[in-house]
Every structure is written in C-alpha cells, then in structure tokens.
C-alpha cells in the first residue's frame, strides 16, 4: 500500500527515515579535511563498509604512498590511484575516502562523478594546517613550508573540488557534528535527484 507521500508523488524522506544510498559515497578534499575521520563515522552511521583508497593503493603496490612518490613520481602514482579507485567504484556501495589529488585528475573525477555521490569536505587553511602539521607522512608537504603548500593547493584544487555533488564545511567542530551535516546534505541531494524536473 502506498503512503500518502507516494500518492502525491513525493517521497517523504525526512530526518527520521534511514538513508538508502544507491551508490558509493566518495569523500574528496585536501589532506587534513577529515575524509578518513568523517568517512569512518559516516560508514558506521549508514551501515556501510568504509574503504580508504590510500590503504588500497598501498596494498596493491606493496609499499607506502610516500615510497611510490619517491620511486615512481606523482604521475605513476595518479595512474595507479585511478585504477584502484575505478575498481573500488565497481564494488557494492560503501563510503570511500580518497586522496587529496584523486578528484583533481580529470579521468578519476569523471569516474567518481559517474559512479558515486561525491562529497567535498571543505576546510579553511588554519584547520587543515592544524590537522596535518604533526604528521610527516604527507609527500606533498615535504617540499617547502607546509602552510604555504596547503595554501597553494587550496588555490589550485578548491575550484575543482567545488564540482562535487555535495559540499560540507569541515571545521574545528567535533567530527560527529560534521558527520551529521554530511548525512543531512546527502539526504537533501538524494531527494533532489529523485524529484522529477
């Protein structure tokens, strides 16, 4: 039996209804934006597996991302990243955390736009810097002042990240609150996808 919302041609998806995802949710953004922290919480809330693309790349390559950059360079890393993300997007729906440069690659971006709901976790420079300054494993931050590198990457990448299906600000607030905001934004985005034009 159809519900009242169905009779009127409107699927009443409110904050209490479970969020059903037809495809993978791919988190994009700069290093330090919270893709892994938010992604793990989001996956748990949605009852989906969490997959970190960087972990999968390291597993496939048999070495760390820093070692891949060092031995083969960024171009080879991006090609391998594209192959791994393509494979992951062919799997059943999950929450996918991607590396900061993945969405910048036009082919990888096209794959993600076609096969996933993309969510940009947008963060201000001070938030990013505070989160990454204690970690030495970021290959792109090894050359020069990390804050200047982040600022340059923001200038280069933020216009491209803005093409994501959903944009959520990742601030210094607790990760659980940002996760709630991602769920709310996904719900609104999926509702507009279902509404006929």
MIDREN-78635 format. One record per residue: residue in three letters; x, y, z of N, C-alpha, C in turn. Coordinates in Angstrom, 1 decimal. Last residue first. Layout:
! MIDREN-78635
<zavex ala, <X, Y, Z>, <X, Y, Z>, <X, Y, Z>>
...
This chain:
! MIDREN-78635
<zavex unk, <12.2, 16.7, -12.8>, <12.4, 18.1, -13.2>, <11.2, 18.7, -13.8>>
<zavex unk, <11.4, 14.7, -10.0>, <11.4, 14.9, -11.4>, <11.5, 16.4, -11.7>>
<zavex unk, <13.4, 13.9, -7.3>, <12.4, 14.8, -7.7>, <12.4, 15.0, -9.2>>
<zavex unk, <15.8, 12.5, -6.9>, <14.5, 11.7, -7.1>, <13.4, 12.6, -7.6>>
<zavex unk, <17.6, 14.5, -6.5>, <17.8, 13.5, -7.6>, <16.6, 12.8, -7.9>>
<zavex unk, <16.7, 15.6, -4.2>, <16.6, 16.4, -5.4>, <16.8, 15.5, -6.6>>
<zavex unk, <17.3, 13.5, -2.4>, <15.9, 13.9, -2.6>, <15.7, 14.7, -3.9>>
<zavex unk, <20.0, 13.5, -2.4>, <19.3, 12.4, -3.0>, <17.9, 12.7, -3.2>>
<zavex unk, <20.5, 16.0, -1.2>, <21.0, 15.8, -2.5>, <20.2, 14.6, -3.2>>
<zavex unk, <19.4, 15.6, 1.4>, <18.9, 16.7, 0.5>, <19.3, 16.4, -0.9>>
<zavex unk, <21.1, 13.5, 2.3>, <19.7, 13.3, 2.2>, <19.0, 14.4, 1.3>>
<zavex unk, <23.6, 14.8, 2.2>, <23.3, 13.7, 1.3>, <21.8, 13.4, 1.2>>
<zavex unk, <23.2, 16.7, 4.2>, <23.4, 17.1, 2.9>, <23.2, 16.0, 1.9>>
<zavex unk, <22.9, 15.0, 6.5>, <21.8, 15.9, 6.1>, <21.9, 16.4, 4.6>>
<zavex unk, <25.4, 13.7, 6.4>, <24.2, 12.9, 6.3>, <23.0, 13.8, 5.8>>
<zavex unk, <27.0, 16.0, 6.9>, <27.2, 15.2, 5.7>, <25.9, 14.4, 5.4>>
<zavex unk, <26.2, 16.7, 9.5>, <25.9, 17.6, 8.4>, <26.1, 16.9, 7.0>>
<zavex unk, <27.0, 14.4, 10.9>, <25.6, 14.7, 10.8>, <25.3, 15.7, 9.7>>
<zavex unk, <29.8, 14.9, 10.6>, <29.2, 13.7, 10.0>, <27.7, 13.9, 9.9>>
<zavex unk, <30.1, 17.1, 12.1>, <30.3, 17.2, 10.7>, <29.7, 16.0, 10.0>>
<zavex unk, <29.6, 16.0, 14.6>, <28.7, 17.0, 14.1>, <28.8, 17.2, 12.6>>
<zavex unk, <31.7, 14.2, 14.9>, <30.3, 13.7, 14.9>, <29.3, 14.7, 14.3>>
<zavex unk, <33.9, 15.9, 15.1>, <33.7, 15.1, 13.9>, <32.3, 14.5, 13.8>>
<zavex unk, <33.4, 19.1, 16.5>, <33.5, 17.7, 16.7>, <33.2, 16.9, 15.4>>
<zavex unk, <34.8, 21.9, 14.7>, <33.8, 21.3, 15.5>, <34.0, 19.8, 15.6>>
<zavex unk, <36.5, 23.1, 12.9>, <37.1, 22.5, 14.1>, <36.1, 21.9, 15.1>>
<zavex unk, <35.0, 21.9, 9.8>, <35.6, 22.9, 10.7>, <36.2, 22.2, 11.9>>
<zavex unk, <34.1, 21.4, 6.7>, <34.8, 20.6, 7.8>, <35.5, 21.6, 8.7>>
<zavex unk, <31.2, 21.9, 5.0>, <32.3, 22.5, 5.7>, <32.8, 21.7, 6.8>>
<zavex unk, <30.3, 20.1, 2.1>, <30.1, 20.3, 3.6>, <31.3, 20.9, 4.2>>
<zavex unk, <28.7, 19.7, -0.9>, <29.8, 20.4, -0.2>, <29.4, 20.6, 1.2>>
<zavex unk, <28.0, 17.3, -3.5>, <27.7, 17.9, -2.1>, <28.9, 18.6, -1.5>>
<zavex unk, <29.2, 16.7, -5.9>, <27.7, 16.8, -5.8>, <27.3, 17.5, -4.5>>
<zavex unk, <32.0, 18.8, -6.9>, <31.4, 17.7, -6.2>, <29.9, 17.8, -6.1>>
<zavex unk, <33.1, 21.1, -7.9>, <32.3, 20.3, -8.8>, <31.6, 19.1, -8.1>>
<zavex unk, <34.9, 22.0, -6.0>, <33.6, 22.6, -6.0>, <32.6, 21.9, -6.9>>
<zavex unk, <37.3, 20.9, -6.6>, <36.5, 20.2, -5.6>, <35.1, 20.7, -5.6>>
<zavex unk, <38.1, 22.9, -8.4>, <37.7, 21.6, -8.9>, <36.9, 20.8, -7.9>>
<zavex unk, <38.6, 25.1, -6.7>, <37.6, 25.3, -7.8>, <37.2, 23.9, -8.4>>
<zavex unk, <40.6, 23.9, -5.0>, <39.2, 24.2, -4.5>, <38.2, 24.5, -5.6>>
<zavex unk, <43.1, 23.6, -6.2>, <42.2, 22.5, -6.1>, <40.8, 22.9, -5.8>>
<zavex unk, <44.7, 26.0, -6.2>, <44.6, 25.1, -7.3>, <43.4, 24.2, -7.3>>
<zavex unk, <44.3, 27.0, -3.6>, <44.1, 27.8, -4.7>, <43.9, 27.0, -6.0>>
<zavex unk, <45.1, 24.8, -2.1>, <43.7, 25.3, -1.9>, <43.4, 26.1, -3.2>>
<zavex unk, <47.8, 24.6, -2.7>, <46.9, 23.5, -3.1>, <45.4, 23.9, -3.1>>
<zavex unk, <48.7, 27.0, -1.5>, <48.8, 26.8, -2.9>, <47.8, 25.7, -3.5>>
<zavex unk, <48.2, 26.3, 1.2>, <47.5, 27.5, 0.6>, <47.6, 27.4, -0.9>>
<zavex unk, <49.9, 24.1, 1.5>, <48.5, 23.9, 1.6>, <47.7, 25.1, 1.0>>
<zavex unk, <52.4, 25.4, 1.2>, <52.0, 24.3, 0.2>, <50.5, 24.1, 0.3>>
<zavex unk, <52.3, 27.1, 3.4>, <52.3, 27.7, 2.0>, <51.9, 26.6, 1.0>>
<zavex unk, <52.4, 25.2, 5.4>, <51.2, 26.1, 5.3>, <51.2, 26.7, 3.9>>
<zavex unk, <54.9, 23.9, 4.9>, <53.6, 23.2, 4.8>, <52.4, 24.1, 4.7>>
<zavex unk, <57.4, 25.1, 2.9>, <56.7, 25.4, 4.1>, <55.3, 24.8, 4.0>>
<zavex unk, <59.0, 22.4, 1.1>, <58.7, 23.8, 1.4>, <57.9, 23.9, 2.7>>
<zavex unk, <58.1, 19.3, 0.6>, <58.9, 20.3, -0.2>, <58.4, 21.7, 0.1>>
<zavex unk, <56.4, 17.8, 2.0>, <57.8, 17.7, 2.3>, <58.7, 18.7, 1.6>>
<zavex unk, <53.8, 17.7, 1.3>, <54.2, 18.7, 2.3>, <55.7, 18.7, 2.7>>
<zavex unk, <53.4, 15.5, -0.3>, <53.4, 16.9, -0.9>, <53.8, 18.0, 0.0>>
<zavex unk, <53.6, 13.3, 1.4>, <54.6, 13.6, 0.4>, <54.6, 15.0, -0.1>>
<zavex unk, <53.0, 13.0, 4.7>, <52.4, 13.6, 3.6>, <53.4, 14.0, 2.5>>
<zavex unk, <54.0, 12.0, 7.1>, <53.8, 11.0, 6.0>, <53.2, 11.7, 4.8>>
<zavex unk, <54.2, 13.4, 9.4>, <55.3, 13.6, 8.5>, <55.1, 12.7, 7.2>>
<zavex unk, <52.0, 15.4, 11.3>, <52.2, 14.2, 10.5>, <53.3, 14.4, 9.5>>
<zavex unk, <51.4, 17.8, 12.4>, <52.0, 16.8, 13.3>, <52.4, 15.5, 12.5>>
<zavex unk, <50.0, 19.3, 10.5>, <51.4, 19.7, 10.9>, <52.1, 18.7, 11.7>>
<zavex unk, <47.4, 18.7, 9.9>, <48.4, 17.9, 9.2>, <49.8, 18.2, 9.7>>
<zavex unk, <45.6, 20.2, 11.5>, <45.5, 18.8, 11.5>, <46.6, 18.0, 10.8>>
<zavex unk, <46.4, 22.8, 11.1>, <46.4, 22.3, 12.5>, <46.4, 20.8, 12.5>>
<zavex unk, <46.0, 23.1, 8.4>, <47.3, 23.1, 8.9>, <47.4, 22.5, 10.3>>
<zavex unk, <43.1, 22.9, 8.3>, <43.9, 21.9, 7.6>, <45.3, 21.9, 8.2>>
<zavex unk, <42.5, 25.2, 9.8>, <42.0, 23.9, 10.2>, <42.9, 22.8, 9.6>>
<zavex unk, <43.7, 27.3, 8.2>, <44.1, 27.0, 9.6>, <43.7, 25.7, 10.2>>
<zavex unk, <42.2, 27.0, 5.8>, <43.7, 26.8, 5.8>, <44.1, 26.5, 7.3>>
<zavex unk, <39.0, 25.4, 6.0>, <39.9, 26.6, 5.9>, <41.3, 26.2, 6.2>>
<zavex unk, <37.6, 22.8, 4.0>, <38.1, 23.3, 5.2>, <39.0, 24.5, 5.0>>
<zavex unk, <35.1, 20.6, 2.7>, <35.8, 21.9, 2.5>, <36.3, 22.4, 3.9>>
<zavex unk, <34.6, 17.7, 1.5>, <34.8, 18.3, 2.8>, <35.7, 19.5, 2.7>>
<zavex unk, <32.5, 16.9, -1.1>, <33.7, 17.7, -0.8>, <33.7, 18.2, 0.7>>
<zavex unk, <31.3, 14.0, -2.2>, <31.1, 14.9, -1.1>, <32.5, 15.6, -0.9>>
<zavex unk, <29.6, 12.3, -4.8>, <30.9, 12.9, -4.3>, <30.5, 14.0, -3.3>>
<zavex unk, <28.3, 9.3, -5.3>, <27.9, 10.6, -4.9>, <29.2, 11.2, -4.3>>
<zavex unk, <29.6, 7.5, -8.3>, <29.5, 7.8, -6.8>, <28.7, 9.1, -6.6>>
<zavex unk, <29.9, 7.3, -11.0>, <29.6, 6.1, -10.2>, <29.5, 6.3, -8.7>>
<zavex unk, <30.5, 9.7, -12.2>, <29.5, 8.8, -12.9>, <29.1, 7.7, -11.9>>
<zavex unk, <32.3, 11.0, -10.6>, <31.0, 11.7, -10.9>, <30.0, 10.7, -11.4>>
<zavex unk, <34.4, 9.1, -10.7>, <33.7, 9.4, -9.5>, <32.4, 10.0, -9.7>>
<zavex unk, <35.1, 9.3, -13.4>, <34.7, 8.1, -12.9>, <33.9, 8.3, -11.6>>
<zavex unk, <35.9, 12.0, -13.5>, <34.8, 11.6, -14.3>, <34.2, 10.3, -13.8>>
<zavex unk, <38.1, 11.9, -11.7>, <37.0, 12.8, -11.4>, <35.7, 12.3, -12.2>>
<zavex unk, <39.9, 10.4, -13.2>, <39.4, 9.9, -11.9>, <38.1, 10.6, -11.5>>
<zavex unk, <40.3, 12.1, -15.4>, <39.7, 10.8, -15.6>, <39.1, 10.2, -14.3>>
<zavex unk, <41.4, 14.5, -14.1>, <40.1, 14.5, -14.9>, <39.5, 13.1, -15.1>>
<zavex unk, <42.5, 14.7, -10.8>, <42.7, 14.0, -12.1>, <41.4, 13.9, -12.9>>
<zavex unk, <41.3, 15.6, -8.6>, <41.9, 16.6, -9.5>, <42.2, 16.0, -10.8>>
<zavex unk, <40.6, 13.5, -7.0>, <39.5, 14.2, -7.7>, <40.0, 15.3, -8.7>>
<zavex unk, <43.2, 12.9, -5.9>, <42.4, 12.0, -6.8>, <41.3, 12.7, -7.6>>
<zavex unk, <44.5, 14.4, -4.1>, <44.7, 14.7, -5.5>, <43.8, 13.9, -6.4>>
<zavex unk, <43.9, 13.4, -1.5>, <43.6, 14.8, -1.9>, <43.7, 15.1, -3.4>>
<zavex unk, <42.3, 10.1, -1.8>, <43.5, 11.0, -1.5>, <43.2, 12.4, -2.1>>
<zavex unk, <39.1, 9.3, -0.4>, <40.1, 9.4, -1.5>, <41.2, 10.3, -1.1>>
<zavex unk, <37.0, 7.0, 1.1>, <37.9, 8.2, 1.4>, <39.0, 8.2, 0.3>>
<zavex unk, <33.9, 5.8, 0.6>, <35.2, 5.8, 0.1>, <35.9, 7.1, 0.4>>
<zavex unk, <31.5, 3.7, 1.8>, <32.0, 5.1, 1.9>, <33.4, 5.0, 1.6>>
<zavex unk, <29.6, 1.8, -0.7>, <30.4, 1.9, 0.5>, <30.8, 3.4, 0.7>>
<zavex unk, <27.9, -0.5, -2.9>, <28.0, 0.8, -2.2>, <28.8, 0.8, -0.9>>
<zavex unk, <30.1, -2.9, -4.5>, <28.8, -2.5, -3.9>, <29.0, -1.2, -3.1>>
<zavex unk, <32.5, -1.8, -7.0>, <32.0, -2.7, -5.9>, <30.7, -2.2, -5.4>>
<zavex unk, <33.4, 0.0, -8.7>, <32.6, -1.1, -9.3>, <32.1, -2.0, -8.2>>
<zavex unk, <35.0, 1.6, -7.2>, <33.7, 2.2, -7.6>, <32.8, 1.1, -8.3>>
<zavex unk, <37.3, 0.1, -7.1>, <36.5, 0.3, -5.9>, <35.1, 0.8, -6.2>>
<zavex unk, <38.3, 0.3, -9.7>, <37.9, -1.0, -9.2>, <37.0, -0.8, -8.0>>
<zavex unk, <38.8, 3.1, -9.7>, <37.9, 2.5, -10.7>, <37.4, 1.2, -10.2>>
<zavex unk, <40.8, 3.2, -7.7>, <39.5, 3.9, -7.5>, <38.5, 3.3, -8.5>>
<zavex unk, <42.9, 1.8, -9.0>, <42.3, 1.3, -7.8>, <41.0, 1.9, -7.5>>
<zavex unk, <43.4, 3.5, -11.3>, <43.0, 2.1, -11.5>, <42.3, 1.5, -10.2>>
<zavex unk, <44.1, 5.9, -10.0>, <42.9, 5.9, -10.9>, <42.4, 4.4, -11.1>>
<zavex unk, <46.4, 5.1, -8.7>, <45.3, 5.6, -7.9>, <44.0, 5.5, -8.7>>
<zavex unk, <48.1, 4.7, -10.9>, <47.7, 3.6, -10.1>, <46.5, 3.9, -9.2>>
<zavex unk, <48.2, 7.4, -11.8>, <47.7, 6.3, -12.7>, <47.3, 5.1, -11.9>>
<zavex unk, <49.4, 8.7, -9.6>, <48.0, 9.0, -10.0>, <47.4, 8.0, -11.0>>
<zavex unk, <51.9, 7.5, -9.7>, <51.0, 7.3, -8.5>, <49.6, 7.6, -8.9>>
<zavex unk, <52.9, 8.4, -12.1>, <52.7, 7.0, -11.9>, <51.8, 6.7, -10.7>>
<zavex unk, <53.0, 11.2, -11.3>, <52.3, 10.7, -12.5>, <51.9, 9.2, -12.4>>
<zavex unk, <54.8, 11.3, -9.1>, <53.4, 11.6, -8.9>, <52.5, 11.1, -10.1>>
<zavex unk, <57.3, 8.7, -8.8>, <56.8, 10.0, -9.1>, <55.3, 10.1, -9.1>>
<zavex unk, <58.6, 6.3, -8.1>, <58.0, 6.4, -9.4>, <57.5, 7.8, -9.8>>
<zavex unk, <59.8, 6.6, -5.5>, <60.4, 5.7, -6.5>, <59.9, 6.0, -8.0>>
<zavex unk, <58.3, 8.6, -4.2>, <59.7, 8.7, -4.2>, <60.3, 7.8, -5.4>>
<zavex unk, <55.6, 7.7, -4.4>, <56.0, 9.0, -4.9>, <57.5, 9.1, -5.1>>
<zavex unk, <56.0, 5.2, -3.1>, <55.5, 5.3, -4.5>, <55.9, 6.6, -5.2>>
<zavex unk, <56.6, 6.1, -0.6>, <57.6, 5.3, -1.3>, <57.2, 5.3, -2.8>>
<zavex unk, <54.2, 7.3, 0.2>, <55.5, 8.1, 0.1>, <56.5, 7.4, -0.7>>
<zavex unk, <52.6, 5.1, 0.2>, <52.4, 6.2, -0.8>, <53.6, 7.0, -1.0>>
<zavex unk, <54.4, 2.0, 0.7>, <53.7, 3.2, 1.1>, <53.5, 4.2, 0.0>>
<zavex unk, <53.8, -1.1, -1.1>, <54.7, -0.1, -0.4>, <53.8, 1.1, -0.1>>
<zavex unk, <52.2, -2.7, -2.7>, <53.1, -3.4, -1.8>, <54.1, -2.4, -1.1>>
<zavex unk, <50.2, -1.8, -4.3>, <51.6, -1.6, -4.7>, <52.6, -2.3, -3.8>>
<zavex unk, <47.9, -2.7, -3.0>, <48.1, -3.1, -4.4>, <49.6, -2.9, -4.8>>
<zavex unk, <48.2, -1.3, -0.5>, <48.1, -2.8, -0.6>, <48.4, -3.3, -2.0>>
<zavex unk, <48.2, 1.3, -1.3>, <49.4, 0.8, -0.7>, <49.4, -0.8, -0.7>>
<zavex unk, <45.6, 1.5, -2.3>, <46.7, 1.7, -3.2>, <48.0, 1.1, -2.6>>
<zavex unk, <44.2, 1.0, 0.1>, <44.0, 0.1, -1.0>, <45.2, 0.2, -2.1>>
<zavex unk, <44.9, 3.3, 1.5>, <45.2, 2.0, 2.0>, <45.2, 0.9, 0.9>>
<zavex unk, <43.7, 5.3, -0.2>, <45.2, 5.2, 0.0>, <45.6, 3.9, 0.6>>
<zavex unk, <41.0, 4.7, 0.0>, <41.6, 4.5, -1.2>, <43.1, 4.4, -1.1>>
<zavex unk, <39.4, 3.1, 2.5>, <40.3, 4.2, 2.3>, <41.1, 3.9, 1.1>>
<zavex unk, <36.1, 2.3, 3.1>, <37.3, 2.0, 2.4>, <38.1, 3.2, 2.2>>
<zavex unk, <33.6, 1.0, 5.2>, <34.5, 2.1, 4.9>, <35.7, 1.7, 4.2>>
<zavex unk, <30.4, -0.4, 4.5>, <31.8, -0.5, 4.8>, <32.5, 0.8, 4.5>>
<zavex unk, <27.4, 0.9, 6.2>, <28.2, 0.6, 5.0>, <29.6, 0.3, 5.4>>
<zavex unk, <25.7, 2.1, 8.0>, <25.7, 0.7, 8.0>, <26.4, 0.2, 6.7>>
<zavex unk, <25.7, 4.8, 8.4>, <24.9, 4.3, 7.3>, <24.9, 2.8, 7.2>>
<zavex unk, <27.4, 5.1, 10.7>, <26.0, 5.6, 10.7>, <25.1, 5.0, 9.6>>
<zavex unk, <29.8, 4.0, 9.6>, <29.1, 3.4, 10.7>, <27.7, 3.8, 10.8>>
<zavex unk, <30.3, 5.9, 7.6>, <30.1, 4.5, 7.2>, <29.3, 3.7, 8.4>>
<zavex unk, <30.7, 8.1, 9.1>, <29.6, 8.1, 8.2>, <29.3, 6.7, 7.8>>
<zavex unk, <33.1, 7.4, 10.5>, <31.8, 7.7, 11.3>, <30.6, 7.6, 10.3>>
<zavex unk, <34.8, 7.2, 8.3>, <34.6, 6.1, 9.2>, <33.3, 6.2, 10.0>>
<zavex unk, <34.7, 9.8, 7.3>, <34.3, 8.7, 6.5>, <34.0, 7.5, 7.4>>
<zavex unk, <35.8, 11.5, 9.2>, <34.4, 11.6, 8.9>, <33.9, 10.3, 8.2>>
<zavex unk, <38.5, 10.4, 9.1>, <37.7, 10.5, 10.3>, <36.2, 10.6, 10.1>>
<zavex unk, <39.1, 10.6, 6.3>, <39.1, 9.3, 7.0>, <38.3, 9.4, 8.3>>
<zavex unk, <38.6, 13.4, 5.7>, <38.0, 12.4, 4.9>, <38.0, 11.0, 5.6>>
<zavex unk, <39.5, 15.8, 6.8>, <38.7, 14.9, 7.7>, <38.1, 13.7, 6.9>>
<zavex unk, <41.3, 17.4, 5.7>, <39.9, 17.8, 5.6>, <39.0, 17.0, 6.5>>
<zavex unk, <43.9, 16.5, 5.5>, <43.5, 17.2, 6.7>, <42.1, 17.6, 6.8>>
<zavex unk, <44.2, 17.1, 2.1>, <44.7, 16.4, 3.2>, <44.4, 17.2, 4.5>>
<zavex unk, <41.2, 18.3, 0.5>, <42.6, 18.3, 0.8>, <42.9, 17.4, 2.0>>
<zavex unk, <38.7, 16.1, -1.0>, <39.1, 17.3, -0.3>, <40.6, 17.2, 0.0>>
<zavex unk, <35.9, 13.7, -0.9>, <37.1, 14.4, -1.6>, <37.4, 15.6, -0.8>>
<zavex unk, <34.3, 10.7, -0.6>, <34.7, 11.9, 0.1>, <36.0, 12.4, -0.6>>
<zavex unk, <31.7, 9.1, -2.1>, <33.2, 9.3, -2.2>, <33.5, 10.7, -1.6>>
<zavex unk, <29.5, 6.6, -1.6>, <29.7, 8.0, -1.3>, <31.2, 8.2, -1.3>>
<zavex unk, <28.1, 4.4, -4.1>, <29.2, 4.7, -3.2>, <29.2, 6.2, -2.9>>
<zavex unk, <24.5, 4.2, -4.5>, <25.9, 4.1, -4.9>, <26.9, 4.6, -3.8>>
<zavex unk, <22.1, 4.6, -3.2>, <22.1, 3.8, -4.4>, <23.5, 3.5, -4.9>>
<zavex unk, <21.4, 4.5, 0.2>, <22.4, 5.0, -0.8>, <22.4, 4.1, -2.0>>
<zavex unk, <19.1, 5.6, 2.4>, <19.4, 4.5, 1.5>, <20.2, 5.0, 0.3>>
<zavex unk, <18.7, 6.5, 5.6>, <19.2, 7.0, 4.3>, <19.7, 5.8, 3.5>>
<zavex unk, <15.6, 6.1, 7.4>, <17.0, 5.7, 7.1>, <17.4, 6.2, 5.7>>
<zavex unk, <13.9, 9.0, 8.6>, <13.9, 7.9, 7.8>, <15.4, 7.4, 7.5>>
<zavex unk, <14.1, 11.4, 10.1>, <14.0, 10.1, 10.8>, <14.1, 8.9, 10.0>>
<zavex unk, <14.3, 13.5, 8.3>, <15.4, 13.2, 9.1>, <15.3, 11.9, 9.9>>
<zavex unk, <12.4, 12.2, 5.5>, <12.7, 13.2, 6.5>, <13.9, 12.7, 7.3>>
<zavex unk, <11.0, 11.8, 2.6>, <12.3, 11.4, 3.2>, <12.6, 12.5, 4.2>>
<zavex unk, <8.3, 11.2, 1.0>, <8.6, 11.9, 2.3>, <9.8, 11.4, 3.0>>
<zavex unk, <8.2, 11.5, -2.2>, <8.7, 10.6, -1.3>, <9.1, 11.3, 0.0>>
<zavex unk, <5.4, 12.5, -4.0>, <6.5, 13.0, -3.2>, <6.9, 11.9, -2.2>>
<zavex unk, <3.0, 11.9, -5.2>, <4.2, 11.9, -6.0>, <5.4, 12.4, -5.3>>
<zavex unk, <0.9, 11.5, -3.6>, <1.1, 12.9, -4.1>, <2.3, 13.0, -4.9>>
<zavex unk, <1.3, 8.9, -2.9>, <0.1, 9.3, -3.6>, <0.2, 10.6, -4.3>>
<zavex unk, <3.5, 9.0, -1.3>, <3.6, 8.4, -2.6>, <2.4, 8.8, -3.5>>
<zavex unk, <2.6, 10.2, 1.0>, <3.6, 10.9, 0.2>, <3.7, 10.3, -1.2>>
<zavex unk, <0.9, 8.2, 2.0>, <0.3, 9.4, 1.5>, <1.3, 10.2, 0.6>>
<zavex unk, <2.1, 5.0, 0.7>, <1.9, 6.0, 1.7>, <1.4, 7.3, 1.1>>
<zavex unk, <0.6, 2.2, -0.8>, <1.4, 3.4, -1.0>, <1.1, 4.3, 0.2>>
<zavex unk, <0.8, -1.2, 0.0>, <0.0, 0.0, 0.0>, <0.9, 1.2, 0.0>>
